[in-house]
Amino acid sequence: MSKYNRFTSSRGHSDRAPGASGNGYKEHVEATKFNAEYISQMRAVGKTVTDTTSNATNASAVVNAQWKAANAAGVGADKLDMAWHLNAASEETATGVEVCYKTPAEKAIAQEIAKAISNVTGLKLRRDGGAYQRDDLGFLNWTKSPAVLIELGFITNKNDMFVLISKRKEIVAAIVKVLVGTAPSVKPVAPKPATAASSPYARKKLVSKTGGLRFYSKGSWADKDVVGTVGKGLGFPTVLAKVNVAGSYQYKVQNSKGKTFYITASEKYVELKNK
């Protein structure tokens, strides 16, 4: 059992800064469900969790609101601040669970949480036994108590999403048991498979705001992977997903012939319009 007695928790993004998407799912929607389940199960075993979720309008504002709310809920070595996320990649086969932490003091709990998730889901442990030390995440940098950021799996991997959704309650129960030594009994819930129509981009097309905007053969920012450019007002009729490529987002898109490409998701350069 861990040494923590006080807890905060938040989903990683917001309705207005939704994070990644893939396979008909949105990161902030699924993270909201995990956050709510965690708070509910912790309360069921007599533990109070402060919900530090923010609905700010952009990613930076969300992170700032989260760490400020976490610190406002108290500071100390006996307190654990947590954020729920889903990973994304340009390769649909990318898979696995990792729990991000900043200082060596949090490594052990990061590994325990990652192992608990892996044991329930069968997803592989990434990095160092599921732990990933990061010094570039605002949530971890600015919280004053021990903190972890959970990357449950890959929203861009169909199997990851199926197992995460179908075993949500069991995953959370395993984490709760790691933290407090006990957990409520839970029953699995059969997932409702996402359909093409449920995709947040099903009725969207991508339009370039500028001329000569580069697009790529795969998720990449490298010159060697550039396969063409689009002019202002032009773009792609089909948007499949939003993926993280080396720390910045790209849209996975298709042209009218069904060929797949990748292009920046920056609102400075592109916009999504209704078809």
GIDA-V15850 format. One record per pair of residues at least 24 apart in sequence whose C-alpha atoms are under 10 Angstrom apart, sorted by the first residue. I is the first residue (numbers start at 1). J is the second residue. If there is no record, write none. Layout:
i:I j:J
i:I j:J
This chain:
i:1 j:109
i:1 j:112
i:1 j:176
i:1 j:177
i:1 j:178
i:1 j:179
i:1 j:180
i:1 j:181
i:1 j:182
i:2 j:78
i:2 j:80
i:2 j:108
i:2 j:109
i:2 j:112
i:2 j:177
i:2 j:178
i:2 j:179
i:2 j:180
i:2 j:181
i:3 j:77
i:3 j:78
i:3 j:79
i:3 j:80
i:3 j:109
i:3 j:179
i:3 j:180
i:4 j:76
i:4 j:77
i:4 j:78
i:4 j:79
i:4 j:80
i:4 j:81
i:4 j:146
i:4 j:179
i:4 j:180
i:5 j:47
i:5 j:48
i:5 j:49
i:5 j:76
i:5 j:77
i:5 j:78
i:5 j:79
i:5 j:80
i:5 j:179
i:5 j:180
i:6 j:47
i:6 j:48
i:6 j:49
i:6 j:50
i:6 j:73
i:6 j:74
i:6 j:75
i:6 j:76
i:6 j:77
i:6 j:78
i:6 j:79
i:6 j:80
i:6 j:81
i:7 j:39
i:7 j:42
i:7 j:47
i:7 j:48
i:7 j:49
i:7 j:50
i:7 j:51
i:7 j:70
i:7 j:73
i:7 j:74
i:7 j:78
i:7 j:79
i:7 j:80
i:7 j:81
i:7 j:82
i:7 j:145
i:7 j:146
i:7 j:147
i:7 j:179
i:8 j:39
i:8 j:48
i:8 j:49
i:8 j:50
i:8 j:51
i:8 j:52
i:8 j:53
i:8 j:66
i:8 j:67
i:8 j:69
i:8 j:70
i:8 j:71
i:8 j:73
i:8 j:74
i:8 j:79
i:8 j:80
i:8 j:81
i:8 j:82
i:8 j:83
i:8 j:147
i:9 j:34
i:9 j:35
i:9 j:36
i:9 j:38
i:9 j:39
i:9 j:49
i:9 j:50
i:9 j:51
i:9 j:52
i:9 j:53
i:9 j:66
i:9 j:69
i:9 j:70
i:9 j:80
i:9 j:81
i:9 j:82
i:9 j:83
i:9 j:84
i:9 j:147
i:9 j:148
i:9 j:149
i:10 j:34
i:10 j:35
i:10 j:36
i:10 j:38
i:10 j:39
i:10 j:49
i:10 j:50
i:10 j:51
i:10 j:52
i:10 j:53
i:10 j:54
i:10 j:63
i:10 j:66
i:10 j:67
i:10 j:69
i:10 j:70
i:10 j:81
i:10 j:82
i:10 j:83
i:10 j:84
i:10 j:85
i:10 j:149
i:11 j:35
i:11 j:36
i:11 j:51
i:11 j:52
i:11 j:53
i:11 j:54
i:11 j:55
i:11 j:62
i:11 j:66
i:11 j:82
i:11 j:83
i:11 j:84
i:11 j:85
i:11 j:86
i:11 j:149
i:11 j:150
i:12 j:53
i:12 j:54
i:12 j:59
i:12 j:62
i:12 j:63
i:12 j:66
i:12 j:82
i:12 j:83
i:12 j:84
i:12 j:85
i:12 j:86
i:12 j:139
i:12 j:149
i:12 j:150
i:12 j:151
i:13 j:53
i:13 j:54
i:13 j:55
i:13 j:56
i:13 j:57
i:13 j:58
i:13 j:59
i:13 j:60
i:13 j:61
i:13 j:62
i:13 j:63
i:13 j:66
i:13 j:83
i:13 j:84
i:13 j:85
i:14 j:53
i:14 j:54
i:14 j:55
i:14 j:56
i:14 j:57
i:14 j:58
i:14 j:59
i:14 j:61
i:14 j:62
i:14 j:63
i:15 j:54
i:15 j:55
i:15 j:56
i:15 j:57
i:15 j:58
i:16 j:54
i:16 j:55
i:16 j:56
i:16 j:57
i:16 j:58
i:16 j:59
i:16 j:62
i:17 j:54
i:17 j:55
i:17 j:56
i:17 j:57
i:17 j:58
i:17 j:59
i:17 j:60
i:17 j:61
i:17 j:62
i:18 j:55
i:18 j:57
i:18 j:58
i:18 j:59
i:19 j:58
i:19 j:59
i:19 j:85
i:19 j:86
i:19 j:87
i:19 j:88
i:19 j:242
i:19 j:243
i:19 j:244
i:19 j:249
i:20 j:85
i:20 j:86
i:20 j:87
i:20 j:88
i:20 j:89
i:20 j:154
i:20 j:155
i:20 j:156
i:20 j:241
i:20 j:242
i:20 j:243
i:20 j:244
i:20 j:249
i:20 j:250
i:20 j:251
i:21 j:86
i:21 j:87
i:21 j:88
i:21 j:154
i:21 j:155
i:21 j:156
i:21 j:199
i:21 j:200
i:21 j:201
i:21 j:240
i:21 j:241
i:21 j:242
i:21 j:243
i:21 j:244
i:21 j:251
i:22 j:88
i:22 j:89
i:22 j:92
i:22 j:154
i:22 j:155
i:22 j:156
i:22 j:157
i:22 j:158
i:22 j:161
i:22 j:194
i:22 j:199
i:22 j:200
i:22 j:201
i:22 j:240
i:22 j:241
i:22 j:242
i:22 j:243
i:22 j:252
i:23 j:92
i:23 j:155
i:23 j:156
i:23 j:157
i:23 j:158
i:23 j:161
i:23 j:193
i:23 j:194
i:23 j:195
i:23 j:196
i:23 j:198
i:23 j:199
i:23 j:200
i:23 j:240
i:23 j:241
i:24 j:155
i:24 j:156
i:24 j:158
i:24 j:193
i:24 j:194
i:24 j:195
i:24 j:196
i:24 j:197
i:24 j:198
i:24 j:199
i:24 j:200
i:24 j:201
i:24 j:202
i:24 j:240
i:24 j:241
i:25 j:155
i:25 j:156
i:25 j:158
i:25 j:161
i:25 j:193
i:25 j:194
i:25 j:195
i:25 j:198
i:25 j:199
i:25 j:200
i:25 j:241
i:26 j:86
i:26 j:155
i:26 j:199
i:26 j:200
i:26 j:241
i:26 j:242
i:27 j:84
i:27 j:85
i:27 j:86
i:27 j:87
i:27 j:88
i:27 j:154
i:27 j:155
i:28 j:84
i:28 j:85
i:28 j:86
i:30 j:84
i:30 j:85
i:30 j:86
i:30 j:155
i:30 j:161
i:30 j:164
i:30 j:165
i:30 j:168
i:31 j:83
i:31 j:84
i:31 j:85
i:31 j:86
i:31 j:150
i:31 j:151
i:31 j:152
i:32 j:84
i:32 j:85
i:33 j:84
i:33 j:165
i:33 j:168
i:33 j:169
i:34 j:83
i:34 j:84
i:34 j:85
i:34 j:152
i:34 j:164
i:34 j:165
i:34 j:168
i:34 j:169
i:34 j:171
i:34 j:172
i:35 j:82
i:35 j:83
i:35 j:84
i:35 j:85
i:35 j:172
i:36 j:172
i:37 j:168
i:37 j:169
i:37 j:171
i:37 j:172
i:37 j:173
i:38 j:168
i:38 j:169
i:38 j:171
i:38 j:172
i:38 j:173
i:38 j:175
i:38 j:176
i:39 j:172
i:39 j:176
i:40 j:172
i:40 j:184
i:41 j:169
i:41 j:172
i:41 j:173
i:41 j:175
i:41 j:176
i:41 j:177
i:41 j:183
i:41 j:184
i:41 j:185
i:41 j:186
i:42 j:172
i:42 j:173
i:42 j:175
i:42 j:176
i:42 j:177
i:42 j:179
i:42 j:180
i:42 j:182
i:42 j:183
i:42 j:184
i:43 j:184
i:44 j:183
i:44 j:184
i:45 j:176
i:45 j:177
i:45 j:180
i:45 j:181
i:45 j:182
i:45 j:183
i:45 j:184
i:46 j:180
i:47 j:176
i:47 j:180
i:49 j:73
i:49 j:80
i:49 j:81
i:50 j:81
i:51 j:81
i:51 j:82
i:52 j:81
i:52 j:82
i:52 j:83
i:53 j:83
i:53 j:84
i:60 j:138
i:60 j:139
i:62 j:139
i:63 j:137
i:63 j:138
i:63 j:139
i:63 j:140
i:63 j:142
i:64 j:138
i:64 j:139
i:64 j:142
i:64 j:143
i:65 j:139
i:66 j:138
i:66 j:139
i:66 j:142
i:66 j:143
i:67 j:138
i:67 j:139
i:67 j:140
i:67 j:141
i:67 j:142
i:67 j:143
i:67 j:144
i:67 j:145
i:67 j:147
i:68 j:139
i:68 j:142
i:68 j:143
i:68 j:144
i:69 j:143
i:70 j:139
i:70 j:142
i:70 j:143
i:70 j:144
i:70 j:145
i:70 j:147
i:71 j:142
i:71 j:143
i:71 j:144
i:71 j:145
i:72 j:143
i:72 j:144
i:74 j:144
i:74 j:145
i:75 j:143
i:75 j:144
i:75 j:145
i:75 j:146
i:76 j:144
i:76 j:145
i:76 j:146
i:77 j:105
i:77 j:144
i:77 j:145
i:77 j:146
i:77 j:147
i:78 j:145
i:78 j:146
i:79 j:144
i:79 j:145
i:79 j:146
i:79 j:147
i:80 j:106
i:80 j:109
i:80 j:143
i:80 j:144
i:80 j:145
i:80 j:146
i:80 j:147
i:80 j:148
i:80 j:179
i:81 j:139
i:81 j:140
i:81 j:143
i:81 j:144
i:81 j:145
i:81 j:146
i:81 j:147
i:81 j:148
i:81 j:149
i:82 j:139
i:82 j:140
i:82 j:143
i:82 j:146
i:82 j:147
i:82 j:148
i:82 j:149
i:82 j:150
i:83 j:139
i:83 j:140
i:83 j:147
i:83 j:148
i:83 j:149
i:83 j:150
i:83 j:151
i:84 j:148
i:84 j:149
i:84 j:150
i:84 j:151
i:84 j:152
i:85 j:149
i:85 j:150
i:85 j:151
i:85 j:152
i:85 j:153
i:85 j:154
i:85 j:155
i:86 j:149
i:86 j:150
i:86 j:151
i:86 j:152
i:86 j:153
i:86 j:154
i:86 j:155
i:86 j:156
i:86 j:160
i:86 j:161
i:87 j:150
i:87 j:151
i:87 j:152
i:87 j:153
i:87 j:154
i:87 j:155
i:87 j:156
i:87 j:157
i:87 j:243
i:87 j:244
i:88 j:151
i:88 j:153
i:88 j:154
i:88 j:155
i:88 j:156
i:88 j:157
i:88 j:241
i:88 j:242
i:88 j:243
i:88 j:244
i:88 j:245
i:88 j:249
i:89 j:154
i:89 j:155
i:89 j:156
i:89 j:157
i:89 j:219
i:89 j:241
i:89 j:242
i:89 j:243
i:89 j:244
i:89 j:245
i:89 j:246
i:89 j:249
i:89 j:250
i:90 j:156
i:90 j:157
i:90 j:218
i:90 j:219
i:90 j:220
i:90 j:241
i:90 j:242
i:90 j:243
i:90 j:244
i:90 j:245
i:90 j:246
i:90 j:249
i:90 j:250
i:90 j:251
i:90 j:252
i:90 j:262
i:91 j:156
i:91 j:157
i:91 j:218
i:91 j:219
i:91 j:243
i:91 j:245
i:92 j:154
i:92 j:155
i:92 j:156
i:92 j:157
i:92 j:158
i:92 j:159
i:93 j:154
i:93 j:156
i:93 j:157
i:93 j:158
i:93 j:159
i:93 j:160
i:94 j:153
i:94 j:154
i:94 j:155
i:94 j:156
i:94 j:157
i:94 j:160
i:95 j:123
i:95 j:124
i:95 j:125
i:95 j:126
i:95 j:152
i:95 j:153
i:95 j:154
i:95 j:155
i:95 j:156
i:95 j:157
i:95 j:158
i:95 j:159
i:95 j:160
i:95 j:161
i:96 j:121
i:96 j:122
i:96 j:123
i:96 j:124
i:96 j:125
i:96 j:126
i:96 j:127
i:96 j:130
i:96 j:151
i:96 j:152
i:96 j:153
i:96 j:154
i:96 j:157
i:96 j:160
i:97 j:121
i:97 j:122
i:97 j:123
i:97 j:124
i:97 j:125
i:97 j:126
i:97 j:127
i:97 j:129
i:97 j:130
i:97 j:131
i:97 j:150
i:97 j:151
i:97 j:152
i:97 j:153
i:97 j:154
i:97 j:160
i:98 j:124
i:98 j:125
i:98 j:126
i:98 j:127
i:98 j:128
i:98 j:129
i:98 j:130
i:98 j:131
i:98 j:132
i:98 j:133
i:98 j:149
i:98 j:150
i:98 j:151
i:98 j:152
i:98 j:153
i:99 j:125
i:99 j:126
i:99 j:127
i:99 j:128
i:99 j:129
i:99 j:130
i:99 j:131
i:99 j:132
i:99 j:133
i:99 j:134
i:99 j:148
i:99 j:149
i:99 j:150
i:99 j:151
i:99 j:152
i:100 j:127
i:100 j:130
i:100 j:131
i:100 j:132
i:100 j:133
i:100 j:134
i:100 j:135
i:100 j:137
i:100 j:140
i:100 j:147
i:100 j:148
i:100 j:149
i:100 j:150
i:100 j:151
i:101 j:131
i:101 j:132
i:101 j:133
i:101 j:134
i:101 j:135
i:101 j:137
i:101 j:139
i:101 j:140
i:101 j:141
i:101 j:146
i:101 j:147
i:101 j:148
i:101 j:149
i:101 j:150
i:102 j:132
i:102 j:133
i:102 j:134
i:102 j:135
i:102 j:136
i:102 j:137
i:102 j:139
i:102 j:140
i:102 j:141
i:102 j:146
i:102 j:147
i:102 j:148
i:102 j:149
i:103 j:133
i:103 j:134
i:103 j:135
i:103 j:140
i:103 j:141
i:103 j:146
i:103 j:147
i:104 j:133
i:105 j:146
i:105 j:147
i:106 j:131
i:106 j:133
i:106 j:146
i:106 j:147
i:106 j:148
i:107 j:131
i:107 j:132
i:107 j:133
i:107 j:148
i:109 j:146
i:109 j:147
i:109 j:148
i:109 j:178
i:109 j:179
i:110 j:147
i:110 j:148
i:110 j:149
i:110 j:150
i:112 j:174
i:112 j:175
i:112 j:178
i:112 j:179
i:113 j:148
i:113 j:150
i:113 j:171
i:113 j:172
i:113 j:174
i:113 j:175
i:113 j:176
i:113 j:177
i:113 j:178
i:113 j:179
i:114 j:150
i:114 j:151
i:114 j:152
i:114 j:175
i:115 j:174
i:115 j:175
i:115 j:178
i:116 j:170
i:116 j:171
i:116 j:172
i:116 j:173
i:116 j:174
i:116 j:175
i:116 j:176
i:116 j:177
i:116 j:178
i:117 j:150
i:117 j:152
i:117 j:153
i:117 j:164
i:117 j:167
i:117 j:168
i:117 j:170
i:117 j:171
i:117 j:172
i:117 j:173
i:117 j:174
i:117 j:175
i:118 j:152
i:118 j:153
i:118 j:171
i:118 j:174
i:119 j:171
i:119 j:174
i:120 j:163
i:120 j:164
i:120 j:167
i:120 j:168
i:120 j:170
i:120 j:171
i:120 j:172
i:120 j:173
i:120 j:174
i:121 j:152
i:121 j:153
i:121 j:160
i:121 j:162
i:121 j:163
i:121 j:164
i:121 j:166
i:121 j:167
i:121 j:168
i:121 j:170
i:121 j:171
i:122 j:160
i:122 j:163
i:123 j:152
i:123 j:153
i:123 j:159
i:123 j:160
i:123 j:163
i:123 j:164
i:124 j:153
i:125 j:153
i:126 j:153
i:154 j:243
i:155 j:241
i:155 j:242
i:155 j:243
i:156 j:241
i:156 j:242
i:156 j:243
i:156 j:244
i:158 j:193
i:158 j:194
i:161 j:191
i:161 j:193
i:161 j:194
i:162 j:190
i:162 j:191
i:162 j:192
i:162 j:193
i:162 j:194
i:163 j:190
i:163 j:191
i:164 j:191
i:165 j:189
i:165 j:190
i:165 j:191
i:165 j:192
i:165 j:193
i:166 j:190
i:166 j:191
i:166 j:192
i:166 j:193
i:167 j:191
i:196 j:240
i:199 j:239
i:199 j:240
i:199 j:241
i:200 j:239
i:200 j:240
i:200 j:241
i:201 j:238
i:201 j:239
i:201 j:240
i:201 j:241
i:201 j:242
i:201 j:272
i:201 j:273
i:201 j:274
i:202 j:238
i:202 j:239
i:202 j:240
i:202 j:241
i:202 j:274
i:202 j:275
i:203 j:237
i:203 j:238
i:203 j:239
i:203 j:272
i:203 j:273
i:203 j:274
i:203 j:275
i:204 j:236
i:204 j:237
i:204 j:238
i:204 j:239
i:204 j:240
i:204 j:271
i:204 j:272
i:204 j:273
i:204 j:274
i:204 j:275
i:205 j:234
i:205 j:235
i:205 j:236
i:205 j:237
i:205 j:238
i:205 j:239
i:205 j:240
i:205 j:253
i:205 j:254
i:205 j:271
i:205 j:272
i:205 j:273
i:205 j:274
i:205 j:275
i:206 j:233
i:206 j:234
i:206 j:235
i:206 j:236
i:206 j:237
i:206 j:238
i:206 j:239
i:206 j:251
i:206 j:253
i:206 j:254
i:206 j:263
i:206 j:265
i:206 j:270
i:206 j:271
i:206 j:272
i:206 j:273
i:206 j:274
i:206 j:275
i:207 j:231
i:207 j:232
i:207 j:233
i:207 j:234
i:207 j:235
i:207 j:236
i:207 j:237
i:207 j:269
i:207 j:270
i:207 j:271
i:207 j:272
i:207 j:273
i:208 j:232
i:208 j:233
i:208 j:234
i:208 j:235
i:208 j:236
i:208 j:263
i:208 j:264
i:208 j:267
i:208 j:268
i:208 j:269
i:208 j:270
i:208 j:271
i:208 j:272
i:209 j:233
i:209 j:234
i:209 j:235
i:209 j:267
i:209 j:268
i:209 j:269
i:209 j:270
i:209 j:271
i:210 j:234
i:210 j:268
i:210 j:269
i:210 j:270
i:211 j:269
i:213 j:263
i:213 j:264
i:213 j:269
i:213 j:270
i:214 j:262
i:214 j:263
i:214 j:264
i:215 j:250
i:215 j:251
i:215 j:252
i:215 j:253
i:215 j:261
i:215 j:262
i:215 j:263
i:215 j:264
i:216 j:250
i:216 j:252
i:216 j:260
i:216 j:261
i:216 j:262
i:216 j:263
i:216 j:264
i:217 j:252
i:217 j:259
i:217 j:260
i:217 j:261
i:217 j:262
i:217 j:263
i:218 j:245
i:218 j:252
i:218 j:260
i:218 j:261
i:218 j:262
i:218 j:263
i:219 j:243
i:219 j:244
i:219 j:245
i:219 j:246
i:219 j:249
i:219 j:250
i:219 j:251
i:219 j:252
i:219 j:261
i:219 j:262
i:219 j:263
i:219 j:264
i:220 j:244
i:220 j:245
i:220 j:246
i:220 j:248
i:220 j:250
i:220 j:262
i:220 j:263
i:220 j:264
i:221 j:245
i:221 j:246
i:221 j:248
i:221 j:250
i:221 j:262
i:221 j:263
i:221 j:264
i:225 j:262
i:226 j:261
i:226 j:262
i:226 j:263
i:227 j:261
i:227 j:262
i:228 j:261
i:229 j:263
i:230 j:263
i:232 j:269
i:232 j:270
i:233 j:270
i:233 j:271
i:234 j:270
i:235 j:263
i:235 j:270
i:235 j:271
i:235 j:272
i:236 j:260
i:236 j:261
i:236 j:263
i:236 j:272
i:237 j:272
i:237 j:273
i:237 j:274
i:237 j:275
i:238 j:275
i:239 j:272
